[in-house]
Amino acid sequence: MTGKPRYTAQDIIDALRKTKGMAYLAAKELKCSHTTVYKYIAKHPTVKAEFDYQRGELLDVAELKLREAVMEG
């Protein structure tokens, strides 16, 4: 089947924002496969930028919490 894509890049971006960059949860939100989300990430620079931003922010938060735990012993 060909035609208009079911999702827009903005739909994927919105789902990634809502799920803080979690592709599987974004797919669940959109009721699609995680591979659909990853295909949009690969195909659309704006979607990739949002994915990278959300994942980078998550990594920073995780590293900060780990640092705090280490410093507290």
PDB file of N, CA, C, O and CB in Angstrom:
ATOM      1  N   MET A   1       0.837  -1.178   0.000  1.00  0.00           N
ATOM      2  CA  MET A   1       0.000   0.000   0.000  1.00  0.00           C
ATOM      3  C   MET A   1       0.883   1.242   0.000  1.00  0.00           C
ATOM      4  O   MET A   1       1.792   1.355   0.822  1.00  0.00           O
ATOM      5  CB  MET A   1      -0.953  -0.002   1.212  1.00  0.00           C
ATOM      6  N   THR A   2       0.629   2.151  -0.892  1.00  0.00           N
ATOM      7  CA  THR A   2       1.375   3.393  -0.941  1.00  0.00           C
ATOM      8  C   THR A   2       0.440   4.539  -0.634  1.00  0.00           C
ATOM      9  O   THR A   2      -0.779   4.371  -0.590  1.00  0.00           O
ATOM     10  CB  THR A   2       2.048   3.586  -2.310  1.00  0.00           C
ATOM     11  N   GLY A   3       1.013   5.694  -0.425  1.00  0.00           N
ATOM     12  CA  GLY A   3       0.191   6.860  -0.147  1.00  0.00           C
ATOM     13  C   GLY A   3       0.796   7.684   0.966  1.00  0.00           C
ATOM     14  O   GLY A   3       1.988   7.597   1.262  1.00  0.00           O
ATOM     15  N   LYS A   4      -0.046   8.476   1.566  1.00  0.00           N
ATOM     16  CA  LYS A   4       0.379   9.385   2.623  1.00  0.00           C
ATOM     17  C   LYS A   4       0.807   8.603   3.863  1.00  0.00           C
ATOM     18  O   LYS A   4       0.109   7.682   4.287  1.00  0.00           O
ATOM     19  CB  LYS A   4      -0.750  10.370   2.973  1.00  0.00           C
ATOM     20  N   PRO A   5       1.949   8.965   4.444  1.00  0.00           N
ATOM     21  CA  PRO A   5       2.376   8.295   5.672  1.00  0.00           C
ATOM     22  C   PRO A   5       1.334   8.493   6.778  1.00  0.00           C
ATOM     23  O   PRO A   5       0.659   9.521   6.838  1.00  0.00           O
ATOM     24  CB  PRO A   5       3.754   8.828   6.129  1.00  0.00           C
ATOM     25  N   ARG A   6       1.222   7.522   7.621  1.00  0.00           N
ATOM     26  CA  ARG A   6       0.243   7.593   8.705  1.00  0.00           C
ATOM     27  C   ARG A   6       0.630   8.638   9.740  1.00  0.00           C
ATOM     28  O   ARG A   6      -0.238   9.254  10.358  1.00  0.00           O
ATOM     29  CB  ARG A   6       0.094   6.233   9.374  1.00  0.00           C
ATOM     30  N   TYR A   7       1.908   8.837   9.929  1.00  0.00           N
ATOM     31  CA  TYR A   7       2.411   9.771  10.936  1.00  0.00           C
ATOM     32  C   TYR A   7       3.236  10.859  10.261  1.00  0.00           C
ATOM     33  O   TYR A   7       3.894  10.629   9.246  1.00  0.00           O
ATOM     34  CB  TYR A   7       3.256   9.031  12.004  1.00  0.00           C
ATOM     35  N   THR A   8       3.182  12.028  10.843  1.00  0.00           N
ATOM     36  CA  THR A   8       4.071  13.092  10.383  1.00  0.00           C
ATOM     37  C   THR A   8       5.320  13.078  11.257  1.00  0.00           C
ATOM     38  O   THR A   8       5.338  12.473  12.329  1.00  0.00           O
ATOM     39  CB  THR A   8       3.362  14.492  10.430  1.00  0.00           C
ATOM     40  N   ALA A   9       6.349  13.747  10.788  1.00  0.00           N
ATOM     41  CA  ALA A   9       7.556  13.873  11.606  1.00  0.00           C
ATOM     42  C   ALA A   9       7.208  14.554  12.930  1.00  0.00           C
ATOM     43  O   ALA A   9       7.761  14.208  13.974  1.00  0.00           O
ATOM     44  CB  ALA A   9       8.658  14.672  10.851  1.00  0.00           C
ATOM     45  N   GLN A  10       6.297  15.517  12.885  1.00  0.00           N
ATOM     46  CA  GLN A  10       5.903  16.214  14.119  1.00  0.00           C
ATOM     47  C   GLN A  10       5.195  15.282  15.091  1.00  0.00           C
ATOM     48  O   GLN A  10       5.359  15.418  16.304  1.00  0.00           O
ATOM     49  CB  GLN A  10       4.997  17.399  13.793  1.00  0.00           C
ATOM     50  N   ASP A  11       4.419  14.346  14.586  1.00  0.00           N
ATOM     51  CA  ASP A  11       3.778  13.351  15.460  1.00  0.00           C
ATOM     52  C   ASP A  11       4.833  12.561  16.233  1.00  0.00           C
ATOM     53  O   ASP A  11       4.701  12.333  17.435  1.00  0.00           O
ATOM     54  CB  ASP A  11       2.888  12.387  14.632  1.00  0.00           C
ATOM     55  N   ILE A  12       5.872  12.153  15.526  1.00  0.00           N
ATOM     56  CA  ILE A  12       6.943  11.379  16.164  1.00  0.00           C
ATOM     57  C   ILE A  12       7.690  12.250  17.171  1.00  0.00           C
ATOM     58  O   ILE A  12       7.997  11.801  18.275  1.00  0.00           O
ATOM     59  CB  ILE A  12       7.925  10.818  15.101  1.00  0.00           C
ATOM     60  N   ILE A  13       7.982  13.484  16.796  1.00  0.00           N
ATOM     61  CA  ILE A  13       8.659  14.416  17.703  1.00  0.00           C
ATOM     62  C   ILE A  13       7.837  14.608  18.972  1.00  0.00           C
ATOM     63  O   ILE A  13       8.377  14.550  20.077  1.00  0.00           O
ATOM     64  CB  ILE A  13       8.901  15.778  17.010  1.00  0.00           C
ATOM     65  N   ASP A  14       6.546  14.834  18.821  1.00  0.00           N
ATOM     66  CA  ASP A  14       5.682  15.037  19.988  1.00  0.00           C
ATOM     67  C   ASP A  14       5.686  13.822  20.905  1.00  0.00           C
ATOM     68  O   ASP A  14       5.736  13.963  22.127  1.00  0.00           O
ATOM     69  CB  ASP A  14       4.254  15.344  19.542  1.00  0.00           C
ATOM     70  N   ALA A  15       5.634  12.636  20.322  1.00  0.00           N
ATOM     71  CA  ALA A  15       5.665  11.410  21.125  1.00  0.00           C
ATOM     72  C   ALA A  15       7.012  11.243  21.826  1.00  0.00           C
ATOM     73  O   ALA A  15       7.060  10.817  22.980  1.00  0.00           O
ATOM     74  CB  ALA A  15       5.379  10.186  20.242  1.00  0.00           C
ATOM     75  N   LEU A  16       8.098  11.574  21.142  1.00  0.00           N
ATOM     76  CA  LEU A  16       9.421  11.489  21.769  1.00  0.00           C
ATOM     77  C   LEU A  16       9.552  12.484  22.912  1.00  0.00           C
ATOM     78  O   LEU A  16      10.157  12.174  23.938  1.00  0.00           O
ATOM     79  CB  LEU A  16      10.521  11.737  20.734  1.00  0.00           C
ATOM     80  N   ARG A  17       8.995  13.665  22.745  1.00  0.00           N
ATOM     81  CA  ARG A  17       9.018  14.648  23.836  1.00  0.00           C
ATOM     82  C   ARG A  17       8.214  14.144  25.027  1.00  0.00           C
ATOM     83  O   ARG A  17       8.656  14.243  26.172  1.00  0.00           O
ATOM     84  CB  ARG A  17       8.463  16.007  23.357  1.00  0.00           C
ATOM     85  N   LYS A  18       7.050  13.614  24.755  1.00  0.00           N
ATOM     86  CA  LYS A  18       6.177  13.127  25.825  1.00  0.00           C
ATOM     87  C   LYS A  18       6.819  11.985  26.601  1.00  0.00           C
ATOM     88  O   LYS A  18       6.623  11.866  27.810  1.00  0.00           O
ATOM     89  CB  LYS A  18       4.843  12.672  25.250  1.00  0.00           C
ATOM     90  N   THR A  19       7.583  11.150  25.911  1.00  0.00           N
ATOM     91  CA  THR A  19       8.202   9.978  26.538  1.00  0.00           C
ATOM     92  C   THR A  19       9.675  10.197  26.863  1.00  0.00           C
ATOM     93  O   THR A  19      10.386   9.253  27.206  1.00  0.00           O
ATOM     94  CB  THR A  19       8.059   8.772  25.634  1.00  0.00           C
ATOM     95  N   LYS A  20      10.131  11.443  26.753  1.00  0.00           N
ATOM     96  CA  LYS A  20      11.521  11.800  27.073  1.00  0.00           C
ATOM     97  C   LYS A  20      12.533  11.006  26.263  1.00  0.00           C
ATOM     98  O   LYS A  20      13.585  10.616  26.770  1.00  0.00           O
ATOM     99  CB  LYS A  20      11.783  11.586  28.547  1.00  0.00           C
ATOM    100  N   GLY A  21      12.201  10.772  24.993  1.00  0.00           N
ATOM    101  CA  GLY A  21      13.140  10.128  24.087  1.00  0.00           C
ATOM    102  C   GLY A  21      13.115   8.617  24.075  1.00  0.00           C
ATOM    103  O   GLY A  21      13.974   7.990  23.455  1.00  0.00           O
ATOM    104  N   MET A  22      12.154   8.025  24.744  1.00  0.00           N
ATOM    105  CA  MET A  22      12.055   6.565  24.792  1.00  0.00           C
ATOM    106  C   MET A  22      11.288   6.080  23.561  1.00  0.00           C
ATOM    107  O   MET A  22      10.068   6.225  23.485  1.00  0.00           O
ATOM    108  CB  MET A  22      11.352   6.091  26.110  1.00  0.00           C
ATOM    109  N   ALA A  23      12.003   5.510  22.610  1.00  0.00           N
ATOM    110  CA  ALA A  23      11.416   5.142  21.321  1.00  0.00           C
ATOM    111  C   ALA A  23      10.316   4.091  21.457  1.00  0.00           C
ATOM    112  O   ALA A  23       9.295   4.181  20.776  1.00  0.00           O
ATOM    113  CB  ALA A  23      12.495   4.629  20.392  1.00  0.00           C
ATOM    114  N   TYR A  24      10.506   3.106  22.317  1.00  0.00           N
ATOM    115  CA  TYR A  24       9.491   2.069  22.468  1.00  0.00           C
ATOM    116  C   TYR A  24       8.223   2.647  23.094  1.00  0.00           C
ATOM    117  O   TYR A  24       7.112   2.285  22.705  1.00  0.00           O
ATOM    118  CB  TYR A  24      10.030   0.908  23.323  1.00  0.00           C
ATOM    119  N   LEU A  25       8.391   3.543  24.061  1.00  0.00           N
ATOM    120  CA  LEU A  25       7.217   4.175  24.668  1.00  0.00           C
ATOM    121  C   LEU A  25       6.546   5.146  23.702  1.00  0.00           C
ATOM    122  O   LEU A  25       5.323   5.285  23.708  1.00  0.00           O
ATOM    123  CB  LEU A  25       7.611   4.906  25.952  1.00  0.00           C
ATOM    124  N   ALA A  26       7.338   5.816  22.877  1.00  0.00           N
ATOM    125  CA  ALA A  26       6.772   6.686  21.847  1.00  0.00           C
ATOM    126  C   ALA A  26       5.945   5.861  20.868  1.00  0.00           C
ATOM    127  O   ALA A  26       4.863   6.281  20.456  1.00  0.00           O
ATOM    128  CB  ALA A  26       7.889   7.453  21.099  1.00  0.00           C
ATOM    129  N   ALA A  27       6.447   4.703  20.501  1.00  0.00           N
ATOM    130  CA  ALA A  27       5.705   3.813  19.606  1.00  0.00           C
ATOM    131  C   ALA A  27       4.396   3.372  20.249  1.00  0.00           C
ATOM    132  O   ALA A  27       3.357   3.326  19.592  1.00  0.00           O
ATOM    133  CB  ALA A  27       6.556   2.585  19.237  1.00  0.00           C
ATOM    134  N   LYS A  28       4.453   3.052  21.520  1.00  0.00           N
ATOM    135  CA  LYS A  28       3.235   2.662  22.234  1.00  0.00           C
ATOM    136  C   LYS A  28       2.232   3.815  22.233  1.00  0.00           C
ATOM    137  O   LYS A  28       1.038   3.604  22.020  1.00  0.00           O
ATOM    138  CB  LYS A  28       3.566   2.234  23.687  1.00  0.00           C
ATOM    139  N   GLU A  29       2.712   5.014  22.469  1.00  0.00           N
ATOM    140  CA  GLU A  29       1.870   6.216  22.458  1.00  0.00           C
ATOM    141  C   GLU A  29       1.191   6.397  21.096  1.00  0.00           C
ATOM    142  O   GLU A  29       0.017   6.758  21.020  1.00  0.00           O
ATOM    143  CB  GLU A  29       2.712   7.464  22.803  1.00  0.00           C
ATOM    144  N   LEU A  30       1.939   6.144  20.036  1.00  0.00           N
ATOM    145  CA  LEU A  30       1.422   6.312  18.672  1.00  0.00           C
ATOM    146  C   LEU A  30       0.670   5.093  18.150  1.00  0.00           C
ATOM    147  O   LEU A  30       0.043   5.142  17.092  1.00  0.00           O
ATOM    148  CB  LEU A  30       2.556   6.625  17.739  1.00  0.00           C
ATOM    149  N   LYS A  31       0.742   3.997  18.906  1.00  0.00           N
ATOM    150  CA  LYS A  31       0.135   2.734  18.480  1.00  0.00           C
ATOM    151  C   LYS A  31       0.765   2.229  17.175  1.00  0.00           C
ATOM    152  O   LYS A  31       0.075   1.860  16.224  1.00  0.00           O
ATOM    153  CB  LYS A  31      -1.386   2.906  18.303  1.00  0.00           C
ATOM    154  N   CYS A  32       2.087   2.231  17.171  1.00  0.00           N
ATOM    155  CA  CYS A  32       2.838   1.722  16.025  1.00  0.00           C
ATOM    156  C   CYS A  32       4.003   0.891  16.540  1.00  0.00           C
ATOM    157  O   CYS A  32       4.185   0.732  17.747  1.00  0.00           O
ATOM    158  CB  CYS A  32       3.341   2.884  15.114  1.00  0.00           C
ATOM    159  N   SER A  33       4.770   0.377  15.630  1.00  0.00           N
ATOM    160  CA  SER A  33       5.952  -0.404  15.973  1.00  0.00           C
ATOM    161  C   SER A  33       7.122   0.517  16.320  1.00  0.00           C
ATOM    162  O   SER A  33       7.221   1.634  15.813  1.00  0.00           O
ATOM    163  CB  SER A  33       6.332  -1.341  14.812  1.00  0.00           C
ATOM    164  N   HIS A  34       7.996   0.034  17.185  1.00  0.00           N
ATOM    165  CA  HIS A  34       9.198   0.810  17.490  1.00  0.00           C
ATOM    166  C   HIS A  34      10.042   1.000  16.231  1.00  0.00           C
ATOM    167  O   HIS A  34      10.761   1.991  16.111  1.00  0.00           O
ATOM    168  CB  HIS A  34      10.028   0.117  18.592  1.00  0.00           C
ATOM    169  N   THR A  35       9.958   0.056  15.294  1.00  0.00           N
ATOM    170  CA  THR A  35      10.725   0.219  14.057  1.00  0.00           C
ATOM    171  C   THR A  35      10.233   1.417  13.254  1.00  0.00           C
ATOM    172  O   THR A  35      11.019   2.053  12.552  1.00  0.00           O
ATOM    173  CB  THR A  35      10.639  -1.050  13.208  1.00  0.00           C
ATOM    174  N   THR A  36       8.959   1.727  13.348  1.00  0.00           N
ATOM    175  CA  THR A  36       8.428   2.925  12.676  1.00  0.00           C
ATOM    176  C   THR A  36       9.096   4.170  13.247  1.00  0.00           C
ATOM    177  O   THR A  36       9.518   5.054  12.501  1.00  0.00           O
ATOM    178  CB  THR A  36       6.880   3.017  12.838  1.00  0.00           C
ATOM    179  N   VAL A  37       9.190   4.235  14.567  1.00  0.00           N
ATOM    180  CA  VAL A  37       9.833   5.386  15.209  1.00  0.00           C
ATOM    181  C   VAL A  37      11.289   5.482  14.770  1.00  0.00           C
ATOM    182  O   VAL A  37      11.762   6.563  14.418  1.00  0.00           O
ATOM    183  CB  VAL A  37       9.742   5.278  16.752  1.00  0.00           C
ATOM    184  N   TYR A  38      11.998   4.363  14.789  1.00  0.00           N
ATOM    185  CA  TYR A  38      13.406   4.387  14.387  1.00  0.00           C
ATOM    186  C   TYR A  38      13.584   4.735  12.905  1.00  0.00           C
ATOM    187  O   TYR A  38      14.576   5.365  12.537  1.00  0.00           O
ATOM    188  CB  TYR A  38      14.048   3.037  14.676  1.00  0.00           C
ATOM    189  N   LYS A  39      12.651   4.339  12.067  1.00  0.00           N
ATOM    190  CA  LYS A  39      12.722   4.724  10.650  1.00  0.00           C
ATOM    191  C   LYS A  39      12.574   6.234  10.483  1.00  0.00           C
ATOM    192  O   LYS A  39      13.276   6.847   9.679  1.00  0.00           O
ATOM    193  CB  LYS A  39      11.634   3.998   9.839  1.00  0.00           C
ATOM    194  N   TYR A  40      11.663   6.827  11.241  1.00  0.00           N
ATOM    195  CA  TYR A  40      11.505   8.284  11.186  1.00  0.00           C
ATOM    196  C   TYR A  40      12.766   8.978  11.710  1.00  0.00           C
ATOM    197  O   TYR A  40      13.189   9.998  11.167  1.00  0.00           O
ATOM    198  CB  TYR A  40      10.266   8.729  12.006  1.00  0.00           C
ATOM    199  N   ILE A  41      13.358   8.423  12.761  1.00  0.00           N
ATOM    200  CA  ILE A  41      14.600   8.989  13.296  1.00  0.00           C
ATOM    201  C   ILE A  41      15.688   8.965  12.223  1.00  0.00           C
ATOM    202  O   ILE A  41      16.434   9.932  12.070  1.00  0.00           O
ATOM    203  CB  ILE A  41      15.065   8.209  14.557  1.00  0.00           C
ATOM    204  N   ALA A  42      15.777   7.870  11.490  1.00  0.00           N
ATOM    205  CA  ALA A  42      16.799   7.728  10.446  1.00  0.00           C
ATOM    206  C   ALA A  42      16.522   8.618   9.236  1.00  0.00           C
ATOM    207  O   ALA A  42      17.455   9.096   8.590  1.00  0.00           O
ATOM    208  CB  ALA A  42      16.886   6.278  10.000  1.00  0.00           C
ATOM    209  N   LYS A  43      15.257   8.838   8.932  1.00  0.00           N
ATOM    210  CA  LYS A  43      14.889   9.544   7.704  1.00  0.00           C
ATOM    211  C   LYS A  43      14.749  11.056   7.862  1.00  0.00           C
ATOM    212  O   LYS A  43      14.994  11.805   6.916  1.00  0.00           O
ATOM    213  CB  LYS A  43      13.607   8.993   7.187  1.00  0.00           C
ATOM    214  N   HIS A  44      14.361  11.503   9.039  1.00  0.00           N
ATOM    215  CA  HIS A  44      14.040  12.919   9.236  1.00  0.00           C
ATOM    216  C   HIS A  44      15.019  13.577  10.216  1.00  0.00           C
ATOM    217  O   HIS A  44      15.028  13.237  11.399  1.00  0.00           O
ATOM    218  CB  HIS A  44      12.595  13.073   9.748  1.00  0.00           C
ATOM    219  N   PRO A  45      15.834  14.507   9.735  1.00  0.00           N
ATOM    220  CA  PRO A  45      16.803  15.168  10.621  1.00  0.00           C
ATOM    221  C   PRO A  45      16.170  15.849  11.836  1.00  0.00           C
ATOM    222  O   PRO A  45      16.776  15.878  12.907  1.00  0.00           O
ATOM    223  CB  PRO A  45      17.578  16.187   9.840  1.00  0.00           C
ATOM    224  N   THR A  46      14.974  16.391  11.686  1.00  0.00           N
ATOM    225  CA  THR A  46      14.328  17.049  12.827  1.00  0.00           C
ATOM    226  C   THR A  46      13.927  16.039  13.901  1.00  0.00           C
ATOM    227  O   THR A  46      13.994  16.331  15.095  1.00  0.00           O
ATOM    228  CB  THR A  46      13.095  17.833  12.359  1.00  0.00           C
ATOM    229  N   VAL A  47      13.516  14.864  13.473  1.00  0.00           N
ATOM    230  CA  VAL A  47      13.156  13.817  14.432  1.00  0.00           C
ATOM    231  C   VAL A  47      14.417  13.308  15.121  1.00  0.00           C
ATOM    232  O   VAL A  47      14.419  13.100  16.334  1.00  0.00           O
ATOM    233  CB  VAL A  47      12.406  12.647  13.727  1.00  0.00           C
ATOM    234  N   LYS A  48      15.476  13.110  14.363  1.00  0.00           N
ATOM    235  CA  LYS A  48      16.747  12.661  14.953  1.00  0.00           C
ATOM    236  C   LYS A  48      17.267  13.679  15.961  1.00  0.00           C
ATOM    237  O   LYS A  48      17.754  13.312  17.030  1.00  0.00           O
ATOM    238  CB  LYS A  48      17.802  12.422  13.853  1.00  0.00           C
ATOM    239  N   ALA A  49      17.161  14.955  15.616  1.00  0.00           N
ATOM    240  CA  ALA A  49      17.631  16.002  16.531  1.00  0.00           C
ATOM    241  C   ALA A  49      16.859  15.959  17.850  1.00  0.00           C
ATOM    242  O   ALA A  49      17.452  16.093  18.920  1.00  0.00           O
ATOM    243  CB  ALA A  49      17.489  17.393  15.878  1.00  0.00           C
ATOM    244  N   GLU A  50      15.561  15.776  17.777  1.00  0.00           N
ATOM    245  CA  GLU A  50      14.756  15.694  19.007  1.00  0.00           C
ATOM    246  C   GLU A  50      15.092  14.442  19.805  1.00  0.00           C
ATOM    247  O   GLU A  50      15.219  14.494  21.028  1.00  0.00           O
ATOM    248  CB  GLU A  50      13.258  15.710  18.671  1.00  0.00           C
ATOM    249  N   PHE A  51      15.234  13.324  19.115  1.00  0.00           N
ATOM    250  CA  PHE A  51      15.611  12.071  19.781  1.00  0.00           C
ATOM    251  C   PHE A  51      16.951  12.241  20.498  1.00  0.00           C
ATOM    252  O   PHE A  51      17.085  11.881  21.668  1.00  0.00           O
ATOM    253  CB  PHE A  51      15.689  10.904  18.756  1.00  0.00           C
ATOM    254  N   ASP A  52      17.936  12.787  19.795  1.00  0.00           N
ATOM    255  CA  ASP A  52      19.260  12.995  20.386  1.00  0.00           C
ATOM    256  C   ASP A  52      19.195  13.942  21.575  1.00  0.00           C
ATOM    257  O   ASP A  52      19.852  13.710  22.591  1.00  0.00           O
ATOM    258  CB  ASP A  52      20.229  13.541  19.340  1.00  0.00           C
ATOM    259  N   TYR A  53      18.410  15.004  21.457  1.00  0.00           N
ATOM    260  CA  TYR A  53      18.279  15.969  22.554  1.00  0.00           C
ATOM    261  C   TYR A  53      17.662  15.291  23.785  1.00  0.00           C
ATOM    262  O   TYR A  53      18.182  15.412  24.895  1.00  0.00           O
ATOM    263  CB  TYR A  53      17.414  17.183  22.113  1.00  0.00           C
ATOM    264  N   GLN A  54      16.561  14.587  23.577  1.00  0.00           N
ATOM    265  CA  GLN A  54      15.885  13.943  24.703  1.00  0.00           C
ATOM    266  C   GLN A  54      16.774  12.894  25.360  1.00  0.00           C
ATOM    267  O   GLN A  54      16.826  12.800  26.586  1.00  0.00           O
ATOM    268  CB  GLN A  54      14.579  13.302  24.242  1.00  0.00           C
ATOM    269  N   ARG A  55      17.472  12.106  24.545  1.00  0.00           N
ATOM    270  CA  ARG A  55      18.352  11.075  25.107  1.00  0.00           C
ATOM    271  C   ARG A  55      19.558  11.704  25.803  1.00  0.00           C
ATOM    272  O   ARG A  55      20.017  11.198  26.826  1.00  0.00           O
ATOM    273  CB  ARG A  55      18.823  10.111  24.003  1.00  0.00           C
ATOM    274  N   GLY A  56      20.072  12.803  25.253  1.00  0.00           N
ATOM    275  CA  GLY A  56      21.185  13.493  25.890  1.00  0.00           C
ATOM    276  C   GLY A  56      20.798  14.057  27.243  1.00  0.00           C
ATOM    277  O   GLY A  56      21.563  13.972  28.203  1.00  0.00           O
ATOM    278  N   GLU A  57      19.615  14.630  27.314  1.00  0.00           N
ATOM    279  CA  GLU A  57      19.126  15.167  28.587  1.00  0.00           C
ATOM    280  C   GLU A  57      18.964  14.043  29.614  1.00  0.00           C
ATOM    281  O   GLU A  57      19.333  14.203  30.777  1.00  0.00           O
ATOM    282  CB  GLU A  57      17.781  15.909  28.385  1.00  0.00           C
ATOM    283  N   LEU A  58      18.416  12.918  29.185  1.00  0.00           N
ATOM    284  CA  LEU A  58      18.259  11.772  30.073  1.00  0.00           C
ATOM    285  C   LEU A  58      19.615  11.289  30.591  1.00  0.00           C
ATOM    286  O   LEU A  58      19.767  10.991  31.775  1.00  0.00           O
ATOM    287  CB  LEU A  58      17.532  10.634  29.348  1.00  0.00           C
ATOM    288  N   LEU A  59      20.576  11.217  29.708  1.00  0.00           N
ATOM    289  CA  LEU A  59      21.916  10.788  30.101  1.00  0.00           C
ATOM    290  C   LEU A  59      22.518  11.743  31.128  1.00  0.00           C
ATOM    291  O   LEU A  59      23.123  11.303  32.105  1.00  0.00           O
ATOM    292  CB  LEU A  59      22.827  10.692  28.872  1.00  0.00           C
ATOM    293  N   ASP A  60      22.356  13.038  30.913  1.00  0.00           N
ATOM    294  CA  ASP A  60      22.871  14.017  31.869  1.00  0.00           C
ATOM    295  C   ASP A  60      22.227  13.844  33.248  1.00  0.00           C
ATOM    296  O   ASP A  60      22.918  13.883  34.266  1.00  0.00           O
ATOM    297  CB  ASP A  60      22.630  15.440  31.352  1.00  0.00           C
ATOM    298  N   VAL A  61      20.921  13.657  33.280  1.00  0.00           N
ATOM    299  CA  VAL A  61      20.221  13.475  34.550  1.00  0.00           C
ATOM    300  C   VAL A  61      20.711  12.203  35.237  1.00  0.00           C
ATOM    301  O   VAL A  61      20.961  12.204  36.442  1.00  0.00           O
ATOM    302  CB  VAL A  61      18.690  13.416  34.329  1.00  0.00           C
ATOM    303  N   ALA A  62      20.847  11.127  34.479  1.00  0.00           N
ATOM    304  CA  ALA A  62      21.318   9.866  35.049  1.00  0.00           C
ATOM    305  C   ALA A  62      22.737  10.001  35.594  1.00  0.00           C
ATOM    306  O   ALA A  62      23.034   9.505  36.681  1.00  0.00           O
ATOM    307  CB  ALA A  62      21.264   8.755  33.998  1.00  0.00           C
ATOM    308  N   GLU A  63      23.605  10.660  34.854  1.00  0.00           N
ATOM    309  CA  GLU A  63      24.987  10.847  35.314  1.00  0.00           C
ATOM    310  C   GLU A  63      25.035  11.715  36.569  1.00  0.00           C
ATOM    311  O   GLU A  63      25.839  11.462  37.466  1.00  0.00           O
ATOM    312  CB  GLU A  63      25.842  11.483  34.203  1.00  0.00           C
ATOM    313  N   LEU A  64      24.191  12.720  36.637  1.00  0.00           N
ATOM    314  CA  LEU A  64      24.153  13.578  37.812  1.00  0.00           C
ATOM    315  C   LEU A  64      23.700  12.797  39.040  1.00  0.00           C
ATOM    316  O   LEU A  64      24.288  12.932  40.113  1.00  0.00           O
ATOM    317  CB  LEU A  64      23.227  14.771  37.572  1.00  0.00           C
ATOM    318  N   LYS A  65      22.664  11.984  38.889  1.00  0.00           N
ATOM    319  CA  LYS A  65      22.180  11.175  40.007  1.00  0.00           C
ATOM    320  C   LYS A  65      23.237  10.174  40.441  1.00  0.00           C
ATOM    321  O   LYS A  65      23.414   9.944  41.637  1.00  0.00           O
ATOM    322  CB  LYS A  65      20.885  10.447  39.627  1.00  0.00           C
ATOM    323  N   LEU A  66      23.932   9.582  39.500  1.00  0.00           N
ATOM    324  CA  LEU A  66      24.996   8.639  39.831  1.00  0.00           C
ATOM    325  C   LEU A  66      26.112   9.351  40.589  1.00  0.00           C
ATOM    326  O   LEU A  66      26.619   8.838  41.587  1.00  0.00           O
ATOM    327  CB  LEU A  66      25.551   7.972  38.554  1.00  0.00           C
ATOM    328  N   ARG A  67      26.490  10.535  40.110  1.00  0.00           N
ATOM    329  CA  ARG A  67      27.535  11.311  40.787  1.00  0.00           C
ATOM    330  C   ARG A  67      27.126  11.629  42.217  1.00  0.00           C
ATOM    331  O   ARG A  67      27.922  11.483  43.144  1.00  0.00           O
ATOM    332  CB  ARG A  67      27.828  12.611  40.019  1.00  0.00           C
ATOM    333  N   GLU A  68      25.886  12.063  42.391  1.00  0.00           N
ATOM    334  CA  GLU A  68      25.398  12.385  43.736  1.00  0.00           C
ATOM    335  C   GLU A  68      25.458  11.163  44.645  1.00  0.00           C
ATOM    336  O   GLU A  68      25.846  11.268  45.808  1.00  0.00           O
ATOM    337  CB  GLU A  68      23.960  12.923  43.673  1.00  0.00           C
ATOM    338  N   ALA A  69      25.074  10.006  44.115  1.00  0.00           N
ATOM    339  CA  ALA A  69      25.115   8.775  44.903  1.00  0.00           C
ATOM    340  C   ALA A  69      26.543   8.410  45.279  1.00  0.00           C
ATOM    341  O   ALA A  69      26.797   7.989  46.408  1.00  0.00           O
ATOM    342  CB  ALA A  69      24.468   7.627  44.131  1.00  0.00           C
ATOM    343  N   VAL A  70      27.469   8.565  44.355  1.00  0.00           N
ATOM    344  CA  VAL A  70      28.864   8.262  44.618  1.00  0.00           C
ATOM    345  C   VAL A  70      29.412   9.214  45.694  1.00  0.00           C
ATOM    346  O   VAL A  70      30.102   8.783  46.618  1.00  0.00           O
ATOM    347  CB  VAL A  70      29.696   8.365  43.314  1.00  0.00           C
ATOM    348  N   MET A  71      29.106  10.482  45.568  1.00  0.00           N
ATOM    349  CA  MET A  71      29.615  11.463  46.516  1.00  0.00           C
ATOM    350  C   MET A  71      29.047  11.259  47.919  1.00  0.00           C
ATOM    351  O   MET A  71      29.695  11.592  48.911  1.00  0.00           O
ATOM    352  CB  MET A  71      29.295  12.860  46.032  1.00  0.00           C
ATOM    353  N   GLU A  72      27.837  10.712  47.996  1.00  0.00           N
ATOM    354  CA  GLU A  72      27.220  10.445  49.300  1.00  0.00           C
ATOM    355  C   GLU A  72      27.685   9.113  49.892  1.00  0.00           C
ATOM    356  O   GLU A  72      27.327   8.760  51.016  1.00  0.00           O
ATOM    357  CB  GLU A  72      25.699  10.447  49.169  1.00  0.00           C
ATOM    358  N   GLY A  73      28.469   8.400  49.134  1.00  0.00           N
ATOM    359  CA  GLY A  73      29.014   7.131  49.624  1.00  0.00           C
ATOM    360  C   GLY A  73      28.126   5.980  49.296  1.00  0.00           C
ATOM    361  O   GLY A  73      28.441   4.840  49.639  1.00  0.00           O
TER     362      GLY A  73
END
